[in-house]
């Protein structure tokens, strides 16, 4: 049985659909994309099939965390270098800045992981659907650990953390979500206009792996080793590869050596 309620965030005029349990808030948004309006937010208490990129599992059985998807329909025509491809990076910067309110200094791991002292606290997943060449909608999914025990974190196959463990206090999920959305939408229009350049400076400052030796694993699993140099104006990673060549990488996963 699915329970839901719609909370309105008055200052923003946002609609939030709050589901008790769902397979994945991203899947829900993609299934219902035609009937959901621009800026509709979907949150769930639990997800039974929460996922990340490449169908990796997102651990989502613990309530009082953020399992959230934003339906975004900013335009129909998607041009070259569209800011859509950087929306997850924009959200990662917003999350980092919002965490400062809790006195937590987070860092970024390209393309869009949010870490605290090397442990992952949030992950982002963007998925879009097209009708021919026209955008039907973009779904921006965010998983943020707010209230987990060390035992809950043990099932995650990489170092992970949760806001309550960092602050020593339980975190109120609804006020976290409304504060985060407020911050996200207060810069969203400007971000759409300027794209990655709008956040490049903050994104670069928080990318603590820059200057270090890293391995980049592409989505097709090929590996390149080199020094992480910087980002292009479109959010791609610039790597000084060990082969002596400079490479511009649009997608992949990085590990520090
Ligand atoms: C991500 O993928 O980090 C994107 C995660 C997006 C989750 C949200 S929740 C709401 C919406 N609905 C969905 O179904 N998804 C979105 P990726 O970069 O592929 O990283 C996945 C990896 O993160 C996993 O393989 C684990 O190593 C790790 N992981 C899984 N659950 C985690 C958790 N709760 N906290 C920290 N790390 C986790």
py3Dmol code that shows the C-alpha trace and the ligand (Angstrom):
import py3Dmol

protein = """\
ATOM      1  CA  UNK A   1       0.000   0.000   0.000  1.00  0.00           C
ATOM      2  CA  UNK A   2       1.394   3.350  -1.034  1.00  0.00           C
ATOM      3  CA  UNK A   3       0.742   6.389   1.142  1.00  0.00           C
ATOM      4  CA  UNK A   4       1.521   9.815  -0.005  1.00  0.00           C
ATOM      5  CA  UNK A   5       0.989  13.386   0.933  1.00  0.00           C
ATOM      6  CA  UNK A   6       1.808  16.563  -0.821  1.00  0.00           C
ATOM      7  CA  UNK A   7       3.592  19.175   1.204  1.00  0.00           C
ATOM      8  CA  UNK A   8       3.768  22.644  -0.256  1.00  0.00           C
ATOM      9  CA  UNK A   9       6.820  24.725   0.346  1.00  0.00           C
ATOM     10  CA  UNK A  10       5.045  28.070   0.278  1.00  0.00           C
ATOM     11  CA  UNK A  11       8.018  30.327  -0.312  1.00  0.00           C
ATOM     12  CA  UNK A  12       9.027  28.321  -3.358  1.00  0.00           C
ATOM     13  CA  UNK A  13       5.634  27.215  -4.580  1.00  0.00           C
ATOM     14  CA  UNK A  14       6.968  23.676  -4.891  1.00  0.00           C
ATOM     15  CA  UNK A  15       4.971  20.494  -4.765  1.00  0.00           C
ATOM     16  CA  UNK A  16       6.494  17.599  -2.881  1.00  0.00           C
ATOM     17  CA  UNK A  17       5.052  14.132  -3.250  1.00  0.00           C
ATOM     18  CA  UNK A  18       5.995  12.097  -0.193  1.00  0.00           C
ATOM     19  CA  UNK A  19       5.831   8.322  -0.780  1.00  0.00           C
ATOM     20  CA  UNK A  20       6.007   5.776   1.979  1.00  0.00           C
ATOM     21  CA  UNK A  21       7.840   3.173  -0.070  1.00  0.00           C
ATOM     22  CA  UNK A  22       8.707   2.998  -3.742  1.00  0.00           C
ATOM     23  CA  UNK A  23      11.064   0.989  -5.945  1.00  0.00           C
ATOM     24  CA  UNK A  24      13.049   4.137  -6.754  1.00  0.00           C
ATOM     25  CA  UNK A  25      12.012   7.790  -6.745  1.00  0.00           C
ATOM     26  CA  UNK A  26      13.843   8.199 -10.075  1.00  0.00           C
ATOM     27  CA  UNK A  27      11.913   5.273 -11.594  1.00  0.00           C
ATOM     28  CA  UNK A  28       8.660   6.688 -10.243  1.00  0.00           C
ATOM     29  CA  UNK A  29       9.413  10.075 -11.816  1.00  0.00           C
ATOM     30  CA  UNK A  30      10.426   8.535 -15.163  1.00  0.00           C
ATOM     31  CA  UNK A  31       7.301   6.320 -15.252  1.00  0.00           C
ATOM     32  CA  UNK A  32       5.038   9.300 -14.588  1.00  0.00           C
ATOM     33  CA  UNK A  33       7.021  11.943 -16.440  1.00  0.00           C
ATOM     34  CA  UNK A  34       4.194  13.062 -18.755  1.00  0.00           C
ATOM     35  CA  UNK A  35       1.836  13.834 -15.894  1.00  0.00           C
ATOM     36  CA  UNK A  36       4.404  15.394 -13.555  1.00  0.00           C
ATOM     37  CA  UNK A  37       5.064  19.089 -13.896  1.00  0.00           C
ATOM     38  CA  UNK A  38       8.335  20.983 -13.970  1.00  0.00           C
ATOM     39  CA  UNK A  39       9.923  21.237 -10.493  1.00  0.00           C
ATOM     40  CA  UNK A  40       7.783  18.473  -8.990  1.00  0.00           C
ATOM     41  CA  UNK A  41       9.716  16.844  -6.156  1.00  0.00           C
ATOM     42  CA  UNK A  42       9.276  13.209  -5.127  1.00  0.00           C
ATOM     43  CA  UNK A  43      10.602  11.909  -1.843  1.00  0.00           C
ATOM     44  CA  UNK A  44      10.296   8.464  -0.261  1.00  0.00           C
ATOM     45  CA  UNK A  45      10.801   7.022   3.203  1.00  0.00           C
ATOM     46  CA  UNK A  46      12.364   3.904   1.684  1.00  0.00           C
ATOM     47  CA  UNK A  47      13.315   2.567  -1.726  1.00  0.00           C
ATOM     48  CA  UNK A  48      13.295  -1.131  -2.574  1.00  0.00           C
ATOM     49  CA  UNK A  49      15.393  -0.740  -5.742  1.00  0.00           C
ATOM     50  CA  UNK A  50      17.356   2.469  -5.200  1.00  0.00           C
ATOM     51  CA  UNK A  51      20.149   2.653  -7.728  1.00  0.00           C
ATOM     52  CA  UNK A  52      23.135   4.631  -8.837  1.00  0.00           C
ATOM     53  CA  UNK A  53      24.930   4.795 -12.164  1.00  0.00           C
ATOM     54  CA  UNK A  54      25.396   1.577 -14.145  1.00  0.00           C
ATOM     55  CA  UNK A  55      22.616  -0.061 -12.085  1.00  0.00           C
ATOM     56  CA  UNK A  56      24.712  -0.028  -8.909  1.00  0.00           C
ATOM     57  CA  UNK A  57      22.677  -0.402  -5.737  1.00  0.00           C
ATOM     58  CA  UNK A  58      21.915   2.621  -3.558  1.00  0.00           C
ATOM     59  CA  UNK A  59      21.339   1.426   0.010  1.00  0.00           C
ATOM     60  CA  UNK A  60      17.884   2.838   0.768  1.00  0.00           C
ATOM     61  CA  UNK A  61      16.082   0.718   3.338  1.00  0.00           C
ATOM     62  CA  UNK A  62      16.751   3.096   6.243  1.00  0.00           C
ATOM     63  CA  UNK A  63      14.047   5.754   6.796  1.00  0.00           C
ATOM     64  CA  UNK A  64      14.787   9.408   7.633  1.00  0.00           C
ATOM     65  CA  UNK A  65      17.381   9.705   4.898  1.00  0.00           C
ATOM     66  CA  UNK A  66      16.925  11.682   1.705  1.00  0.00           C
ATOM     67  CA  UNK A  67      15.723   9.613  -1.250  1.00  0.00           C
ATOM     68  CA  UNK A  68      14.546  12.322  -3.574  1.00  0.00           C
ATOM     69  CA  UNK A  69      13.997  13.057  -7.257  1.00  0.00           C
ATOM     70  CA  UNK A  70      13.361  16.403  -8.909  1.00  0.00           C
ATOM     71  CA  UNK A  71      11.460  16.501 -12.181  1.00  0.00           C
ATOM     72  CA  UNK A  72      12.943  19.226 -14.343  1.00  0.00           C
ATOM     73  CA  UNK A  73      11.611  20.371 -17.704  1.00  0.00           C
ATOM     74  CA  UNK A  74      13.600  23.548 -18.361  1.00  0.00           C
ATOM     75  CA  UNK A  75      13.459  23.425 -22.173  1.00  0.00           C
ATOM     76  CA  UNK A  76      12.530  21.078 -25.006  1.00  0.00           C
ATOM     77  CA  UNK A  77      15.520  21.495 -27.288  1.00  0.00           C
ATOM     78  CA  UNK A  78      18.823  20.246 -25.945  1.00  0.00           C
ATOM     79  CA  UNK A  79      21.748  22.085 -27.502  1.00  0.00           C
ATOM     80  CA  UNK A  80      25.425  21.102 -27.522  1.00  0.00           C
ATOM     81  CA  UNK A  81      27.029  21.716 -24.083  1.00  0.00           C
ATOM     82  CA  UNK A  82      23.622  21.825 -22.460  1.00  0.00           C
ATOM     83  CA  UNK A  83      23.710  22.555 -18.701  1.00  0.00           C
ATOM     84  CA  UNK A  84      21.577  19.421 -18.242  1.00  0.00           C
ATOM     85  CA  UNK A  85      24.749  17.339 -18.218  1.00  0.00           C
ATOM     86  CA  UNK A  86      26.054  19.385 -15.268  1.00  0.00           C
ATOM     87  CA  UNK A  87      22.915  19.398 -13.126  1.00  0.00           C
ATOM     88  CA  UNK A  88      24.235  16.650 -10.864  1.00  0.00           C
ATOM     89  CA  UNK A  89      27.444  18.675 -10.399  1.00  0.00           C
ATOM     90  CA  UNK A  90      25.366  21.751  -9.563  1.00  0.00           C
ATOM     91  CA  UNK A  91      23.418  19.740  -6.954  1.00  0.00           C
ATOM     92  CA  UNK A  92      26.662  18.347  -5.502  1.00  0.00           C
ATOM     93  CA  UNK A  93      27.924  21.906  -4.901  1.00  0.00           C
ATOM     94  CA  UNK A  94      24.568  22.914  -3.378  1.00  0.00           C
ATOM     95  CA  UNK A  95      24.734  19.925  -1.002  1.00  0.00           C
ATOM     96  CA  UNK A  96      28.317  20.783   0.040  1.00  0.00           C
ATOM     97  CA  UNK A  97      27.346  24.371   0.764  1.00  0.00           C
ATOM     98  CA  UNK A  98      24.194  23.372   2.589  1.00  0.00           C
ATOM     99  CA  UNK A  99      26.136  20.947   4.808  1.00  0.00           C
ATOM    100  CA  UNK A 100      28.138  23.921   6.113  1.00  0.00           C
ATOM    101  CA  UNK A 101      24.962  24.889   8.002  1.00  0.00           C
ATOM    102  CA  UNK A 102      25.593  21.743  10.037  1.00  0.00           C
ATOM    103  CA  UNK A 103      29.274  22.638  10.415  1.00  0.00           C
ATOM    104  CA  UNK A 104      30.220  19.796   8.110  1.00  0.00           C
ATOM    105  CA  UNK A 105      32.919  20.438   5.495  1.00  0.00           C
ATOM    106  CA  UNK A 106      32.293  18.167   2.548  1.00  0.00           C
ATOM    107  CA  UNK A 107      34.394  17.600  -0.536  1.00  0.00           C
ATOM    108  CA  UNK A 108      33.614  16.478  -4.068  1.00  0.00           C
ATOM    109  CA  UNK A 109      34.748  13.451  -5.995  1.00  0.00           C
ATOM    110  CA  UNK A 110      34.205  13.977  -9.718  1.00  0.00           C
ATOM    111  CA  UNK A 111      31.744  13.704 -11.246  1.00  0.00           C
ATOM    112  CA  UNK A 112      29.224  13.995  -8.452  1.00  0.00           C
ATOM    113  CA  UNK A 113      29.946  12.181  -5.191  1.00  0.00           C
ATOM    114  CA  UNK A 114      29.824  14.158  -1.970  1.00  0.00           C
ATOM    115  CA  UNK A 115      32.293  12.898   0.647  1.00  0.00           C
ATOM    116  CA  UNK A 116      33.218  13.851   4.180  1.00  0.00           C
ATOM    117  CA  UNK A 117      36.759  12.872   5.186  1.00  0.00           C
ATOM    118  CA  UNK A 118      36.849  10.394   2.315  1.00  0.00           C
ATOM    119  CA  UNK A 119      33.516   8.721   3.168  1.00  0.00           C
ATOM    120  CA  UNK A 120      30.508   9.069   0.869  1.00  0.00           C
ATOM    121  CA  UNK A 121      27.528  10.924   2.303  1.00  0.00           C
ATOM    122  CA  UNK A 122      25.585  11.656  -0.882  1.00  0.00           C
ATOM    123  CA  UNK A 123      25.281  10.451  -4.465  1.00  0.00           C
ATOM    124  CA  UNK A 124      23.466  11.915  -7.443  1.00  0.00           C
ATOM    125  CA  UNK A 125      21.933  10.387 -10.527  1.00  0.00           C
ATOM    126  CA  UNK A 126      20.566  12.254 -13.542  1.00  0.00           C
ATOM    127  CA  UNK A 127      18.339  10.459 -16.040  1.00  0.00           C
ATOM    128  CA  UNK A 128      16.457  11.937 -18.973  1.00  0.00           C
ATOM    129  CA  UNK A 129      13.819  10.873 -21.467  1.00  0.00           C
ATOM    130  CA  UNK A 130      13.441  12.168 -25.005  1.00  0.00           C
ATOM    131  CA  UNK A 131      10.582  12.222 -27.482  1.00  0.00           C
ATOM    132  CA  UNK A 132      12.494  12.120 -30.735  1.00  0.00           C
ATOM    133  CA  UNK A 133      15.037  14.898 -30.305  1.00  0.00           C
ATOM    134  CA  UNK A 134      12.938  16.808 -27.801  1.00  0.00           C
ATOM    135  CA  UNK A 135      13.443  16.528 -24.056  1.00  0.00           C
ATOM    136  CA  UNK A 136      10.442  15.062 -22.246  1.00  0.00           C
ATOM    137  CA  UNK A 137      12.026  15.634 -18.884  1.00  0.00           C
ATOM    138  CA  UNK A 138      15.115  15.293 -16.737  1.00  0.00           C
ATOM    139  CA  UNK A 139      15.059  13.525 -13.383  1.00  0.00           C
ATOM    140  CA  UNK A 140      17.663  14.540 -10.816  1.00  0.00           C
ATOM    141  CA  UNK A 141      17.943  11.918  -8.074  1.00  0.00           C
ATOM    142  CA  UNK A 142      19.688  12.561  -4.780  1.00  0.00           C
ATOM    143  CA  UNK A 143      20.477  10.087  -2.033  1.00  0.00           C
ATOM    144  CA  UNK A 144      21.790  11.709   1.149  1.00  0.00           C
ATOM    145  CA  UNK A 145      22.537   9.856   4.373  1.00  0.00           C
ATOM    146  CA  UNK A 146      21.051  11.815   7.263  1.00  0.00           C
ATOM    147  CA  UNK A 147      20.236   9.261   9.912  1.00  0.00           C
ATOM    148  CA  UNK A 148      22.140   5.976   9.759  1.00  0.00           C
ATOM    149  CA  UNK A 149      23.868   3.807  12.330  1.00  0.00           C
ATOM    150  CA  UNK A 150      27.409   2.476  11.878  1.00  0.00           C
ATOM    151  CA  UNK A 151      25.786  -0.948  11.355  1.00  0.00           C
ATOM    152  CA  UNK A 152      23.585   0.414   8.537  1.00  0.00           C
ATOM    153  CA  UNK A 153      26.711   1.735   6.842  1.00  0.00           C
ATOM    154  CA  UNK A 154      28.518  -1.618   7.032  1.00  0.00           C
ATOM    155  CA  UNK A 155      26.501  -3.014   4.110  1.00  0.00           C
ATOM    156  CA  UNK A 156      27.871  -0.312   1.793  1.00  0.00           C
ATOM    157  CA  UNK A 157      30.864  -1.542  -0.218  1.00  0.00           C
ATOM    158  CA  UNK A 158      32.910   1.668   0.124  1.00  0.00           C
ATOM    159  CA  UNK A 159      33.600   4.048   3.036  1.00  0.00           C
ATOM    160  CA  UNK A 160      30.342   5.863   3.793  1.00  0.00           C
ATOM    161  CA  UNK A 161      29.042   8.224   6.445  1.00  0.00           C
ATOM    162  CA  UNK A 162      25.875   9.908   7.638  1.00  0.00           C
ATOM    163  CA  UNK A 163      25.120  13.427   8.843  1.00  0.00           C
ATOM    164  CA  UNK A 164      23.866  12.362  12.290  1.00  0.00           C
ATOM    165  CA  UNK A 165      27.157  10.560  12.968  1.00  0.00           C
ATOM    166  CA  UNK A 166      29.085  13.698  12.048  1.00  0.00           C
ATOM    167  CA  UNK A 167      27.012  16.105  14.132  1.00  0.00           C
ATOM    168  CA  UNK A 168      26.214  13.722  16.989  1.00  0.00           C
ATOM    169  CA  UNK A 169      22.491  14.504  16.653  1.00  0.00           C
ATOM    170  CA  UNK A 170      19.516  13.122  14.740  1.00  0.00           C
ATOM    171  CA  UNK A 171      18.736  15.213  11.668  1.00  0.00           C
ATOM    172  CA  UNK A 172      15.238  16.455  10.836  1.00  0.00           C
ATOM    173  CA  UNK A 173      14.683  15.178   7.313  1.00  0.00           C
ATOM    174  CA  UNK A 174      11.878  17.537   6.289  1.00  0.00           C
ATOM    175  CA  UNK A 175      13.690  20.707   7.271  1.00  0.00           C
ATOM    176  CA  UNK A 176      16.864  19.414   5.606  1.00  0.00           C
ATOM    177  CA  UNK A 177      14.922  18.806   2.386  1.00  0.00           C
ATOM    178  CA  UNK A 178      13.180  22.180   2.377  1.00  0.00           C
ATOM    179  CA  UNK A 179      16.401  24.083   3.144  1.00  0.00           C
ATOM    180  CA  UNK A 180      18.257  22.178   0.438  1.00  0.00           C
ATOM    181  CA  UNK A 181      15.557  22.776  -2.174  1.00  0.00           C
ATOM    182  CA  UNK A 182      15.446  26.448  -1.260  1.00  0.00           C
ATOM    183  CA  UNK A 183      19.185  26.689  -1.941  1.00  0.00           C
ATOM    184  CA  UNK A 184      18.961  24.614  -5.112  1.00  0.00           C
ATOM    185  CA  UNK A 185      16.183  26.673  -6.683  1.00  0.00           C
ATOM    186  CA  UNK A 186      17.597  30.027  -5.598  1.00  0.00           C
ATOM    187  CA  UNK A 187      20.514  29.509  -8.016  1.00  0.00           C
ATOM    188  CA  UNK A 188      18.836  27.200 -10.552  1.00  0.00           C
ATOM    189  CA  UNK A 189      17.812  29.791 -13.167  1.00  0.00           C
ATOM    190  CA  UNK A 190      21.259  31.361 -13.187  1.00  0.00           C
ATOM    191  CA  UNK A 191      22.829  27.925 -13.424  1.00  0.00           C
ATOM    192  CA  UNK A 192      20.657  27.109 -16.466  1.00  0.00           C
ATOM    193  CA  UNK A 193      21.836  30.311 -18.123  1.00  0.00           C
ATOM    194  CA  UNK A 194      25.547  29.913 -17.448  1.00  0.00           C
ATOM    195  CA  UNK A 195      26.004  26.150 -17.067  1.00  0.00           C
ATOM    196  CA  UNK A 196      29.056  24.661 -15.355  1.00  0.00           C
ATOM    197  CA  UNK A 197      30.893  28.014 -15.453  1.00  0.00           C
ATOM    198  CA  UNK A 198      28.407  29.250 -12.847  1.00  0.00           C
ATOM    199  CA  UNK A 199      29.774  26.724 -10.330  1.00  0.00           C
ATOM    200  CA  UNK A 200      33.261  26.033 -11.687  1.00  0.00           C
ATOM    201  CA  UNK A 201      35.050  27.979  -8.960  1.00  0.00           C
ATOM    202  CA  UNK A 202      33.218  26.379  -6.020  1.00  0.00           C
ATOM    203  CA  UNK A 203      33.341  22.951  -7.672  1.00  0.00           C
ATOM    204  CA  UNK A 204      37.095  23.242  -8.190  1.00  0.00           C
ATOM    205  CA  UNK A 205      37.727  24.413  -4.613  1.00  0.00           C
ATOM    206  CA  UNK A 206      35.880  21.432  -3.190  1.00  0.00           C
ATOM    207  CA  UNK A 207      37.563  18.880  -5.473  1.00  0.00           C
ATOM    208  CA  UNK A 208      40.281  17.807  -3.083  1.00  0.00           C
ATOM    209  CA  UNK A 209      41.696  15.153  -5.449  1.00  0.00           C
ATOM    210  CA  UNK A 210      43.017  17.782  -7.883  1.00  0.00           C
ATOM    211  CA  UNK A 211      46.811  17.606  -8.193  1.00  0.00           C
ATOM    212  CA  UNK A 212      46.822  13.969  -7.055  1.00  0.00           C
ATOM    213  CA  UNK A 213      47.529  10.776  -8.925  1.00  0.00           C
ATOM    214  CA  UNK A 214      44.287   9.015  -9.796  1.00  0.00           C
ATOM    215  CA  UNK A 215      42.880   6.152 -11.821  1.00  0.00           C
ATOM    216  CA  UNK A 216      39.923   6.923 -14.040  1.00  0.00           C
ATOM    217  CA  UNK A 217      37.747   3.966 -14.937  1.00  0.00           C
ATOM    218  CA  UNK A 218      35.569   4.655 -17.956  1.00  0.00           C
ATOM    219  CA  UNK A 219      31.984   3.449 -18.215  1.00  0.00           C
ATOM    220  CA  UNK A 220      33.336   0.704 -20.509  1.00  0.00           C
ATOM    221  CA  UNK A 221      35.817  -0.255 -17.750  1.00  0.00           C
ATOM    222  CA  UNK A 222      39.040   0.883 -19.424  1.00  0.00           C
ATOM    223  CA  UNK A 223      41.524   2.504 -17.009  1.00  0.00           C
ATOM    224  CA  UNK A 224      43.755   5.539 -17.328  1.00  0.00           C
ATOM    225  CA  UNK A 225      46.239   6.662 -14.700  1.00  0.00           C
ATOM    226  CA  UNK A 226      47.478  10.222 -14.357  1.00  0.00           C
ATOM    227  CA  UNK A 227      47.412  13.456 -12.419  1.00  0.00           C
ATOM    228  CA  UNK A 228      44.038  15.188 -12.056  1.00  0.00           C
ATOM    229  CA  UNK A 229      44.681  18.694 -13.373  1.00  0.00           C
ATOM    230  CA  UNK A 230      41.485  20.682 -13.600  1.00  0.00           C
ATOM    231  CA  UNK A 231      38.046  20.852 -15.243  1.00  0.00           C
ATOM    232  CA  UNK A 232      36.955  22.207 -18.603  1.00  0.00           C
ATOM    233  CA  UNK A 233      34.327  24.945 -18.698  1.00  0.00           C
ATOM    234  CA  UNK A 234      31.801  22.152 -19.318  1.00  0.00           C
ATOM    235  CA  UNK A 235      32.656  20.053 -16.256  1.00  0.00           C
ATOM    236  CA  UNK A 236      34.832  17.395 -17.904  1.00  0.00           C
ATOM    237  CA  UNK A 237      37.956  16.244 -16.084  1.00  0.00           C
ATOM    238  CA  UNK A 238      41.380  17.193 -17.448  1.00  0.00           C
ATOM    239  CA  UNK A 239      43.898  14.434 -16.761  1.00  0.00           C
ATOM    240  CA  UNK A 240      47.650  14.575 -17.385  1.00  0.00           C
ATOM    241  CA  UNK A 241      47.898  10.897 -18.270  1.00  0.00           C
ATOM    242  CA  UNK A 242      51.030   8.861 -17.488  1.00  0.00           C
ATOM    243  CA  UNK A 243      51.350   8.282 -21.229  1.00  0.00           C
ATOM    244  CA  UNK A 244      52.324  11.967 -21.474  1.00  0.00           C
ATOM    245  CA  UNK A 245      49.071  13.014 -23.161  1.00  0.00           C
ATOM    246  CA  UNK A 246      46.483  15.349 -21.705  1.00  0.00           C
ATOM    247  CA  UNK A 247      43.051  13.720 -21.739  1.00  0.00           C
ATOM    248  CA  UNK A 248      39.623  15.265 -21.378  1.00  0.00           C
ATOM    249  CA  UNK A 249      37.264  12.830 -19.727  1.00  0.00           C
ATOM    250  CA  UNK A 250      33.503  13.307 -19.874  1.00  0.00           C
ATOM    251  CA  UNK A 251      32.336  10.359 -17.753  1.00  0.00           C
ATOM    252  CA  UNK A 252      33.767   7.705 -15.453  1.00  0.00           C
ATOM    253  CA  UNK A 253      34.763   6.948 -11.876  1.00  0.00           C
ATOM    254  CA  UNK A 254      37.931   8.051 -10.157  1.00  0.00           C
ATOM    255  CA  UNK A 255      40.035   6.520  -7.398  1.00  0.00           C
ATOM    256  CA  UNK A 256      42.965   8.236  -5.697  1.00  0.00           C
ATOM    257  CA  UNK A 257      46.182   6.212  -5.716  1.00  0.00           C
TER     258      UNK A 257
END
"""
ligand_1 = """\
38
LIG
C 25.370 7.357 -7.062
O 25.705 6.389 -7.961
O 26.061 7.746 -6.154
C 23.956 7.908 -7.278
C 23.019 7.517 -6.185
C 21.667 8.150 -6.393
C 20.668 7.658 -5.388
C 19.369 8.405 -5.502
S 18.282 8.042 -4.183
C 16.982 8.815 -4.998
C 17.092 8.436 -6.458
N 16.450 7.176 -6.707
C 17.314 6.234 -7.107
O 17.029 5.043 -7.386
N 18.561 6.753 -7.170
C 18.556 8.152 -6.785
P 27.170 5.802 -8.147
O 28.133 6.938 -8.383
O 27.019 4.762 -9.196
O 27.540 5.182 -6.752
C 26.940 3.981 -6.294
C 27.838 3.444 -5.167
O 27.659 4.234 -3.978
C 27.494 2.027 -4.737
O 28.114 1.083 -5.582
C 28.067 1.985 -3.318
O 29.465 1.778 -3.347
C 27.819 3.395 -2.818
N 26.585 3.492 -1.996
C 25.430 2.781 -2.099
N 24.531 3.188 -1.199
C 25.113 4.191 -0.488
C 24.695 5.010 0.572
N 23.487 4.943 1.112
N 25.600 5.925 1.054
C 26.843 6.035 0.544
N 27.290 5.284 -0.480
C 26.428 4.370 -0.997
"""
view = py3Dmol.view(width=600, height=400)
view.addModel(protein, "pdb")
view.setStyle({"model": 0}, {"cartoon": {"style": "trace"}})
view.addModel(ligand_1, "xyz")
view.setStyle({"model": 1}, {"stick": {}})
view.zoomTo()
view.show()
